[in-house]
């Protein structure tokens, strides 16, 4: 579990990359070795990966962008969408020439990476980690694996209205549900820090990105995504149930799943050591497979 103190990025590791539309993208670059890209969720930022990045940077190069309208990256003038965020991630991976990186997408970050992988011409990934996410967050008559609270088009529209009218109130109600109930009760400092980080975000930008998330249906793209994938899900998640992880393993051609039984929607924060080990082991396996050692003539 995170300590009572709030960690902060080392500013010496802060970088900026200008996107094709002129918007600067802030990212942090730690460590050396095979690359792991950490893509945060909706209304979060690279700060939510400070602990995980410090752990992984012992033997990996860890890249953590702030997506548009989050953290230190401005929203810019281009209309916000999941597709735009995926294009930004693609521009970052290309600019840094991250061959055979492993990418982790938490919540909305997983939608961004599925969108990235569904478009032709993207730089290949060695592996993908999906942290507690569904390819379609809205429920409907033919889909019950969206958010477990029964979110549908009508309730999503009501949520958008609350976001725009009173963002701080929305954040106060939303934040405790990011974690397992035992976590939220037992670590109120974690909930308070999370709420404090989120409440300063621009409500209109968050509403626009929520609306884009709600429009996404990436189920048709999944069967063609052959990248080795680890589905990491919280056993006590208030966002998505275990049936969603089973669906993903059945639909993606090369996927396995791992439960974090004490976690809600944020296993990397709630079970940090176990999550670190799972990501490191997965990355080691898939990156070794993607970069086999070449035999040197005359070697044995």
N, C-alpha and C positions, 0 to 999 in steps of 0.2 A: 504494500500500500504506500502511496505517496506520504512523505513526511509532512509535518505541519508547516514547514517552510516552503515557500514557492520558489522553484528553480527558475532561472532565467538564462536565455541564450547568451553565450559569449559573443559580444559584438564583433570580435575579430574574425568570426566565422560567417558574418553576414555578407551576402552578395546580392547584386541586382542584375537582372537580365531584361533588356527592353524587348517587349513582344512586337510582332509585326505591325500592330496598330499603334505603336508608340507607348503603350502602357508599361511602366516598370513592374517587374515581378520580383519580389523579395524572396530569397531562399537562404538557407543555412547549410553549410558544407563542412562536415566533420569527418575525421579519420582517413584511413587509407585502406585499400584492398578492394575486393569485389563490391560493386555498388548496390545499395538498397535505397529506394526512393519511398518516403513516407508521405502519403497524401491524406490530409485530415478531413474531417467531416464538416457538415453544415454548421455554421455558427461557431466553429472552433478555429484553430490556427496551428501553426507549427509549435507553439508553446505546449500544446497538449502532448507532444512527442518528446519533450525535453528529457525525461527520464529514460525512455526507450532508446532514444538516439545516443545518449551517453553510454548505455550498456552495449549497444551494437557497434559503436565506433571503436571499440577495443580491437576489432579485427575486420571491420568493413568501412568503406566510405559511405557515409549516410547523408543523403540529400533530402532536405525538408522544405518544400515551398509553402509560402502563404498564398493560398488561392485568392483570386480577385475578391475584393470587398472583405477580406479576412486578414487579421494580423496587420502586417506592415505593407501589404499590397493594396493599392487603391482600386476602386471598382472600375475606373476608366469610363470611356464614352461608348464603347461597344456594348450592345444589349447583353445582359448577363444570361448565361445558359450553361447547362452541363456540357454541351458541345464546345462552347468557347473555353471552358476550363480544361477540357481534354486537349484542345489545341495548344493551350498554354503549356500543359505538361509535356506534350510532344515537342514543343519548341525548346523547352528546358533540357529534355533528354537528348535531343539532337545537338544542341549547343555544347553540352558537356561531353558529347560522344560516349554516352553510357551504354556500351555494348553488353548485352546479356545481364542487365540489371534485374534484380528482384524488386517489384513494386508492391507496396502494401496500401490498400485503400480501406480506410475506416468509414463506415456509414456512407455518406454521400461520396467520399473518396473512392469507394468501390464502383459506384455508378460512373464516375469520371474515368476510371481505368477500364471498365468494360467498354465505354464509348471509345476510348483510345484504341483498344484492341479490335474493335469492330470496323475501324476505318482502314482502308488499304494504304500501304506505304509507310506505316509506322515502324520505327526501329524495334526489332524484336526484344521481348523480355525473356529472361531465363525462367521466371516464375512469378506468380501472383498470389498475394495473400488477401483474402476478402474477410474483413472484420465486421461481423454482425450486420449483414445487409441483405436486402431482397432486390431482385431485378425490376420489381414494380412495387412501389410503396402503397399504392391505392388498392383497396379491395373492391371487388365487383361480383356480379352474379356468377362469373366463371373463374374467379381468382380469390382465394382466401388466404394467401400467403404474403399479403402485404403487412402493414403494421398491425400488431396484435390487438390494438385498441379498436379495431374495426374501421380505421380511417377509410373513407370513401370520398368521392368527388365533392359531395355536399359538405362533409365535415372538414375537408381540406380547405374549402372556400371560407368556412367560418373561422378556421385557424388563421388564414391570411388576413382576415378582417381584424382579428385581435392583434396580430403582429403589427399591423400598420397603425392601429389606434393606441395601443399601450404596450410597447415592446418590453419595458421592464417587468410588467405584470406577466407577460407571456413567458419571459425567461425564468421568473420565479416559479411558475407552475411547471415548466418544461424540465428544468435542470434535475430535480430529484429522480425523474424517470430515466435518466441516462445511466443510472447505476442500479445494481441489485438493491432490494429494499434493506437488507442487512447492512450493506455498505452505506447507504444514505443515512440510516439511523446511527450507525456506529462511527461514521467519519463525517460529521457535519462540516468540518473545515474544508474537506474536499468539495462538497456541494457548494459551499459559500465561495470558494476560490473559482470554481467553474462558472457560477452565476456572475461573479464580478467580471470575469474575462468576457463573458458573452454580452453583458448588458450595454456595453459601449459600442456595439456594432450598429451599423446603419439599418434601421428597420425596413426601409423601402428596398434596399439591396437584398436583405435576407428574405423578404417576401418574394422578390422576383426570382431568387434562386430556389426557394421552396416551390414556387409555381412551376419552374422548369423541372425540378425533381418529380413533382406530381404528374407531369406529362410523360415521363420516361416509361417505356416498356421495353426493356432489353432482353426479354425472354427469347425472341426470335434469333438474337445474335449469339446466344450462349453455345449452341451445339457446334458452332464453327470456331470457338475459342479453344484451341488445343494446348495452350500454355499450361504447364503444370501448375495446379492451383491448390492452395490450402484454404479451406473454409474454417475460419476461427470464429466460434460463436459463443455467446454467453448463455450458460444454462439457466440463468434467472433473468434474462433480458425482458424488459418491458416494451421492447421495440419489435423484435421478430422471434418467433418460436422455433423450436428445433426442427419442425417440419420443413421450414424454409431451407435449412442447411441440408436436409436430406434431398429436397428437390434439386438443389444446386449440384450435389454430388451425382445425382442421377442424370442431370441434363448436360453438365460440362463433361467433355470427353476424358479429361485427365485430372480429376479432382479427388481430394480426400478431405475429411473434416476432423476437427478437434474441438471438443467441448471444454470450456472453462467454467467449471461447475459452480464456482462461487461468484461469478461475474454477471453483470447486467449487459448494457450496451457498450461498455468500454473495458474489455478484458485487459488491454495494455495498461490501464490505470489501476484496475482492481486486483489483478493477479500478475504483477509486473515481472516477477522472476520466471514464472511458468510460461508467460507469453514470450519473453525474451528467448528462452530456450527453444520454444517451438519455432519461432521465426528464424533463429540462427541455424537450427538443425535443418529446416526446410531449405533455407538459402544455400547452405553448404552442399546439400544433396543436389539441388537443381543446377547450381552454378558449376559444380564439378562436372555434371553431365553435359552442360553446355560448352565447357571449355576443357575437353579431355587433354591430358598431357600427351604431347606429341613425342613419339619415340625418336630418339636421336640415333642416327646411323652408327652402328657399332656398339650401342649400349645394350645392356642385358637386363 
